[in-house]
Amino acid sequence: MAESGRQVLALYKALLRESRKFTSYGYREYALRRVRDGFKAAKNLTEEDQQREIQVAKESLEIIKRQVVVGQLYRSPTLIIED
């Protein structure tokens, strides 16, 4: 169980780290909010449902990584709110 907790924490940190790499302010804030809210909601699930959510989170991590690369290729100017 402790090893599983470490894996979940590592996945959570990886999702947050990758989400912070979005160049677009809107995408970055949305992704960070979704990651935090998703993990808070999954805290009260059964063990089986948690395993399913962990798999979804791993797939989401791969999607975020790809989208960050695409976002860096088509960079938009920074917003005033970002300063």
C-alpha positions, 0 to 999 in steps of 0.5 A: 500500500505504501508503494502504491501511495508513492507511485500515486504521489509521483504521478501527481507530481509528474502531472503538475510538473508537465502541466506547468510547462504549457506556454498558454496561460489558459491551458496551464491553469486549466490543466493544473486545476483539473489535476488537483481536482481529479486527485482530490475526487479520487481520494475517496474512491474504492481500491478498484476505482482508484486503479482505474483512475491511476490508469486514466491519469497515466494516459493523461500524462502522455497527452499533456506531454504531447500537447506541451510540445505542440504548444511550444511549436505554436507559441502565442504571445504572453498575456499581461496577467502572466507578468 
